[in-house]
Amino acid sequence: MNTQENTGIRAHDYPPSPHRGAVVLVLGILGITNCFILGIVAWVMANTDLAEMNAGRMDPSGRGLTQAGKILGIISVAVILIPIAIFLIIMMGVFIMGIFGAAFAIPC
């Protein structure tokens, strides 16, 4: 017999753990304004917390705050990654044009 059968308490009889919606939201805001690493932390925490809420193991009253923090975390990552991607594409274009431009240059 396991201990749950002995005590008569089942796992779903425990109250859900408190939500961390405010923490996730603050991290998302800080991710946009200060450090995108905090946006990644907010995104990961929000995914974990939303899964816990869906499973019934976390208080669902913070779902809105958690979703807002997740969205802000995603935006903070995108704000950093999109300019980096554009820069890399431009630099690849310059490199390719430099190679092919030198190959087809008209000698003076």
LUMVO-852480 format. One record per residue: residue in three letters; x, y, z of N, C-alpha, C in turn; residue number from 0. Coordinates in nm, 4 decimals. Each point is the difference from the previous one (the first is absolute). Example, Ala and Ser with C-alpha at 12.3 -4.5 7.8 and 13.67 -1.06 7.14 Angstrom:
# LUMVO-852480
<'ala' <1.3190 -0.5690 0.7800> <-0.0890 0.1190 0.0000> <0.0900 0.1200 0.0000> 0>;
<'ser' <-0.0350 0.1050 -0.0720> <0.0820 0.1190 0.0060> <-0.0770 0.1090 0.0730> 1>;
//
This chain:
# LUMVO-852480
<'met' <0.0834 -0.1193 0.0000> <-0.0834 0.1193 0.0000> <0.0873 0.1249 0.0000> 0>;
<'asn' <-0.0402 0.0956 -0.0786> <0.0756 0.1238 0.0024> <-0.0578 0.0951 0.1046> 1>;
<'thr' <0.0692 0.1076 0.0246> <-0.0395 0.0910 0.1077> <-0.1303 0.0717 -0.0317> 2>;
<'gln' <-0.0305 0.0214 -0.1275> <-0.1243 0.0675 -0.0330> <-0.1197 -0.0848 0.0397> 3>;
<'glu' <0.0092 -0.1305 -0.0161> <-0.1099 -0.0865 0.0401> <-0.0136 -0.0037 0.1517> 4>;
<'asn' <0.1113 0.0069 0.0701> <-0.0035 -0.0064 0.1461> <-0.0618 0.1254 0.0604> 5>;
<'thr' <0.0290 0.1161 -0.0569> <-0.0490 0.1249 0.0576> <-0.1370 0.0385 -0.0531> 6>;
<'gly' <-0.0367 -0.0533 -0.1132> <-0.1278 0.0368 -0.0592> <0.0050 0.1318 -0.0735> 7>;
<'ile' <0.1178 0.0586 -0.0149> <0.0155 0.1277 -0.0694> <0.0509 -0.0275 -0.1406> 8>;
<'arg' <-0.0673 0.0564 -0.0953> <0.0420 -0.0158 -0.1393> <0.0716 0.1266 -0.0446> 9>;
<'ala' <0.0757 -0.0100 -0.1085> <0.0804 0.1132 -0.0466> <-0.0889 0.1187 -0.0354> 10>;
<'his' <-0.1189 -0.0226 -0.0550> <-0.0841 0.1120 -0.0400> <-0.0763 0.0617 0.1177> 11>;
<'asp' <0.0146 -0.0560 0.1203> <-0.0620 0.0589 0.1176> <0.0790 0.1193 0.0536> 12>;
<'tyr' <0.1262 0.0120 -0.0384> <0.0811 0.1119 0.0452> <-0.0396 0.1257 -0.0765> 13>;
<'pro' <0.0061 0.1153 0.0653> <-0.0310 0.1232 -0.0733> <0.1091 0.0268 -0.1042> 14>;
<'pro' <-0.0359 0.0642 -0.1107> <0.1015 0.0280 -0.1021> <0.1035 0.0990 0.0525> 15>;
<'ser' <0.1200 -0.0099 -0.0539> <0.1052 0.0925 0.0413> <-0.0334 0.1395 -0.0509> 16>;
<'pro' <0.0476 0.1038 0.0678> <-0.0309 0.1367 -0.0422> <0.0644 0.0319 -0.1352> 17>;
<'his' <-0.0687 0.0836 -0.0763> <0.0531 0.0362 -0.1312> <0.1142 0.1000 0.0136> 18>;
<'arg' <0.0821 0.0085 -0.1057> <0.1123 0.0955 -0.0032> <-0.0201 0.1001 -0.1124> 19>;
<'gly' <-0.1248 0.0338 -0.0266> <-0.0323 0.0885 -0.1117> <0.0676 0.1354 0.0091> 20>;
<'ala' <0.0028 0.0588 0.1183> <0.0621 0.1320 0.0160> <0.1504 -0.0077 -0.0268> 21>;
<'val' <0.0622 -0.1076 0.0458> <0.1448 -0.0169 -0.0221> <0.0288 -0.0140 -0.1496> 22>;
<'val' <-0.0808 -0.0805 -0.0675> <0.0198 -0.0211 -0.1438> <-0.0216 0.1305 -0.0754> 23>;
<'leu' <-0.1021 0.0757 0.0386> <-0.0271 0.1277 -0.0661> <0.1146 0.0991 0.0205> 24>;
<'val' <0.0509 0.0103 0.1227> <0.1117 0.0910 0.0280> <0.1240 -0.0417 -0.0791> 25>;
<'leu' <0.0270 -0.1293 -0.0068> <0.1152 -0.0466 -0.0784> <-0.0187 0.0305 -0.1483> 26>;
<'gly' <-0.1209 -0.0140 -0.0498> <-0.0268 0.0343 -0.1396> <0.0224 0.1474 -0.0278> 27>;
<'ile' <-0.0459 0.0850 0.0908> <0.0209 0.1448 -0.0165> <0.1485 0.0335 0.0063> 28>;
<'leu' <0.0698 -0.0569 0.0963> <0.1442 0.0248 0.0102> <0.0745 -0.0558 -0.1211> 29>;
<'gly' <-0.0514 -0.1080 -0.0575> <0.0612 -0.0555 -0.1203> <-0.0068 0.0971 -0.1161> 30>;
<'ile' <-0.1089 0.0734 -0.0107> <-0.0131 0.0981 -0.1080> <0.0825 0.1240 0.0285> 31>;
<'thr' <-0.0022 0.0462 0.1244> <0.0638 0.1285 0.0300> <0.1486 -0.0102 0.0322> 32>;
<'asn' <0.0437 -0.1113 0.0620> <0.1375 -0.0043 0.0480> <0.0849 -0.1103 -0.0620> 33>;
<'cys' <-0.0428 -0.1231 0.0151> <0.0856 -0.1130 -0.0334> <-0.0840 -0.1115 -0.0602> 34>;
<'phe' <0.0256 -0.0339 -0.1250> <-0.0843 -0.0983 -0.0662> <0.0121 -0.1385 0.0625> 35>;
<'ile' <0.1063 -0.0257 0.0771> <0.0132 -0.1278 0.0693> <-0.1177 -0.0196 0.0960> 36>;
<'leu' <-0.0439 0.1077 0.0640> <-0.1149 -0.0098 0.0893> <-0.1270 -0.0314 -0.0785> 37>;
<'gly' <-0.0054 0.0411 -0.1248> <-0.1127 -0.0366 -0.0852> <-0.0038 -0.1489 -0.0260> 38>;
<'ile' <0.1169 -0.0597 -0.0192> <0.0065 -0.1449 -0.0188> <-0.0454 -0.0710 0.1273> 39>;
<'val' <0.0440 0.0507 0.1153> <-0.0407 -0.0591 0.1282> <-0.1518 0.0106 0.0163> 40>;
<'ala' <-0.0568 0.1161 -0.0349> <-0.1453 0.0182 0.0106> <-0.0732 -0.0969 -0.0916> 41>;
<'trp' <0.0502 -0.0189 -0.1198> <-0.0620 -0.0895 -0.0977> <-0.0007 -0.1445 0.0516> 42>;
<'val' <0.1136 -0.0439 0.0527> <0.0106 -0.1374 0.0507> <-0.0886 -0.0187 0.1242> 43>;
<'met' <0.0058 0.0967 0.0918> <-0.0829 -0.0101 0.1209> <-0.1483 -0.0007 -0.0349> 44>;
<'ala' <-0.0386 0.0824 -0.0972> <-0.1406 0.0066 -0.0395> <-0.0458 -0.1323 -0.0604> 45>;
<'asn' <0.0833 -0.0600 -0.0841> <-0.0369 -0.1297 -0.0571> <-0.0190 -0.1047 0.1089> 46>;
<'thr' <0.0903 -0.0022 0.0966> <-0.0093 -0.0950 0.1106> <-0.1253 0.0253 0.0832> 47>;
<'asp' <-0.0233 0.1257 0.0332> <-0.1145 0.0332 0.0843> <-0.1325 -0.0268 -0.0710> 48>;
<'leu' <-0.0087 0.0298 -0.1281> <-0.1236 -0.0262 -0.0736> <-0.0279 -0.1500 -0.0081> 49>;
<'ala' <0.1046 -0.0791 -0.0152> <-0.0186 -0.1453 0.0001> <-0.0495 -0.0472 0.1368> 50>;
<'glu' <0.0538 0.0571 0.1072> <-0.0443 -0.0355 0.1345> <-0.1452 0.0429 0.0227> 51>;
<'met' <-0.0372 0.1166 -0.0520> <-0.1377 0.0461 0.0138> <-0.0955 -0.0915 -0.0766> 52>;
<'asn' <0.0403 -0.0396 -0.1191> <-0.0845 -0.0899 -0.0794> <-0.0162 -0.1354 0.0670> 53>;
<'ala' <0.1022 -0.0431 0.0724> <-0.0061 -0.1281 0.0706> <-0.0745 0.0111 0.1330> 54>;
<'gly' <-0.0289 0.1223 0.0426> <-0.0715 0.0189 0.1257> <0.0884 0.0030 0.1222> 55>;
<'arg' <0.1300 0.0087 -0.0198> <0.0923 0.0009 0.1137> <0.0409 0.1406 0.0424> 56>;
<'met' <-0.0476 0.1029 -0.0720> <0.0339 0.1383 0.0336> <-0.1274 0.0832 -0.0091> 57>;
<'asp' <-0.0068 0.1014 0.0840> <-0.1155 0.0888 0.0055> <-0.0213 0.0669 -0.1353> 58>;
<'pro' <-0.1142 -0.0202 -0.0651> <-0.0221 0.0554 -0.1336> <-0.0374 0.1481 -0.0015> 59>;
<'ser' <-0.0117 0.0640 0.1153> <-0.0390 0.1409 0.0017> <0.1084 0.0908 -0.0586> 60>;
<'gly' <0.1229 -0.0473 -0.0106> <0.1089 0.0804 -0.0572> <0.0260 -0.0296 -0.1458> 61>;
<'arg' <-0.0942 -0.0663 -0.0672> <0.0202 -0.0374 -0.1403> <0.0219 0.1230 -0.0895> 62>;
<'gly' <-0.0775 0.1055 0.0211> <0.0137 0.1199 -0.0828> <0.1363 0.0662 0.0150> 63>;
<'leu' <0.0447 0.0139 0.1239> <0.1317 0.0588 0.0244> <0.1105 -0.0864 -0.0607> 64>;
<'thr' <-0.0164 -0.1313 0.0137> <0.1009 -0.0923 -0.0528> <0.0045 0.0060 -0.1518> 65>;
<'gln' <-0.1159 0.0061 -0.0645> <-0.0031 0.0101 -0.1460> <0.0591 0.1317 -0.0484> 66>;
<'ala' <-0.0290 0.1087 0.0721> <0.0572 0.1298 -0.0368> <0.1524 -0.0020 0.0140> 67>;
<'gly' <0.0499 -0.0598 0.1075> <0.1448 -0.0117 0.0182> <0.0636 -0.0846 -0.1075> 68>;
<'lys' <-0.0692 -0.1064 -0.0418> <0.0519 -0.0852 -0.1078> <0.0096 0.0787 -0.1306> 69>;
<'ile' <-0.1032 0.0755 -0.0313> <0.0007 0.0800 -0.1232> <0.1111 0.1034 0.0037> 70>;
<'leu' <0.0180 0.0669 0.1134> <0.1083 0.0984 0.0121> <0.1369 -0.0665 -0.0110> 71>;
<'gly' <0.0129 -0.1206 0.0551> <0.1258 -0.0742 -0.0137> <0.0299 -0.0331 -0.1448> 72>;
<'ile' <-0.1029 -0.0431 -0.0741> <0.0178 -0.0311 -0.1420> <0.0386 0.1257 -0.0770> 73>;
<'ile' <-0.0657 0.1102 0.0298> <0.0316 0.1264 -0.0686> <0.1430 0.0433 0.0300> 74>;
<'ser' <0.0427 -0.0139 0.1259> <0.1364 0.0431 0.0348> <0.1046 -0.0821 -0.0747> 75>;
<'val' <-0.0257 -0.1288 -0.0193> <0.0932 -0.0835 -0.0757> <-0.0025 0.0387 -0.1469> 76>;
<'ala' <-0.1189 0.0253 -0.0541> <-0.0116 0.0379 -0.1410> <0.0673 0.1343 -0.0283> 77>;
<'val' <-0.0118 0.0931 0.0952> <0.0611 0.1322 -0.0193> <0.1521 -0.0117 -0.0144> 78>;
<'ile' <0.0588 -0.0988 0.0637> <0.1446 -0.0212 -0.0102> <0.0358 -0.0844 -0.1221> 79>;
<'leu' <-0.0744 -0.1070 -0.0233> <0.0383 -0.0952 -0.1054> <-0.0279 0.0494 -0.1414> 80>;
<'ile' <-0.1058 0.0767 -0.0206> <-0.0320 0.0469 -0.1357> <0.1095 0.0923 -0.0540> 81>;
<'pro' <0.0474 0.1016 0.0734> <0.1097 0.0809 -0.0542> <0.1289 -0.0800 -0.0235> 82>;
<'ile' <0.0269 -0.0970 0.0867> <0.1195 -0.0832 -0.0208> <-0.0144 -0.0799 -0.1286> 83>;
<'ala' <-0.1186 -0.0565 -0.0235> <-0.0230 -0.0770 -0.1226> <0.0117 0.0889 -0.1237> 84>;
<'ile' <-0.0553 0.1197 0.0059> <0.0099 0.0929 -0.1142> <0.1456 0.0361 -0.0253> 85>;
<'phe' <0.0751 0.0278 0.1048> <0.1412 0.0327 -0.0149> <0.0762 -0.1154 -0.0657> 86>;
<'leu' <-0.0257 -0.1232 0.0452> <0.0699 -0.1147 -0.0570> <-0.0362 -0.0211 -0.1468> 87>;
<'ile' <-0.1248 0.0206 -0.0352> <-0.0411 -0.0130 -0.1403> <0.0687 0.1046 -0.0852> 88>;
<'ile' <0.0070 0.1229 0.0467> <0.0677 0.1064 -0.0753> <0.1478 -0.0312 -0.0149> 89>;
<'met' <0.0629 -0.0462 0.1090> <0.1430 -0.0304 -0.0084> <0.0265 -0.1173 -0.0944> 90>;
<'met' <-0.0878 -0.0991 -0.0031> <0.0161 -0.1102 -0.0950> <-0.0139 0.0517 -0.1429> 91>;
<'gly' <-0.0928 0.0914 -0.0217> <-0.0163 0.0591 -0.1326> <0.1232 0.0778 -0.0424> 92>;
<'val' <0.0549 0.0776 0.0905> <0.1217 0.0759 -0.0307> <0.1152 -0.0952 -0.0302> 93>;
<'phe' <0.0125 -0.1064 0.0771> <0.1064 -0.0979 -0.0217> <-0.0159 -0.0684 -0.1360> 94>;
<'ile' <-0.1211 -0.0422 -0.0306> <-0.0240 -0.0672 -0.1289> <0.0228 0.0953 -0.1159> 95>;
<'met' <-0.0473 0.1217 0.0124> <0.0213 0.0982 -0.1072> <0.1484 0.0332 -0.0136> 96>;
<'gly' <0.0721 -0.0009 0.1105> <0.1437 0.0254 -0.0060> <0.0729 -0.1100 -0.0748> 97>;
<'ile' <-0.0388 -0.1249 0.0222> <0.0642 -0.1119 -0.0685> <-0.0314 0.0032 -0.1486> 98>;
<'phe' <-0.1296 0.0110 -0.0310> <-0.0385 -0.0031 -0.1414> <0.0328 0.1310 -0.0701> 99>;
<'gly' <-0.0007 0.1082 0.0730> <0.0360 0.1292 -0.0606> <0.1464 0.0009 -0.0411> 100>;
<'ala' <0.0870 -0.0597 0.0790> <0.1427 -0.0053 -0.0338> <0.0233 -0.0935 -0.1175> 101>;
<'ala' <-0.0792 -0.1051 -0.0106> <0.0179 -0.0963 -0.1088> <-0.0399 0.0583 -0.1346> 102>;
<'phe' <-0.0964 0.0901 0.0001> <-0.0499 0.0556 -0.1253> <0.0419 0.1451 -0.0203> 103>;
<'ala' <0.0992 0.0445 0.0725> <0.0451 0.1380 -0.0139> <0.0680 0.0203 -0.1352> 104>;
<'ile' <-0.0228 0.1153 -0.0569> <0.0612 0.0346 -0.1288> <0.1350 0.0652 0.0296> 105>;
<'pro' <0.1070 -0.0597 -0.0512> <0.1306 0.0594 0.0257> <0.0141 0.1341 -0.0733> 106>;
<'cys' <0.0660 0.0928 0.0634> <0.0193 0.1322 -0.0599> <0.1252 0.0046 -0.0831> 107>;
//
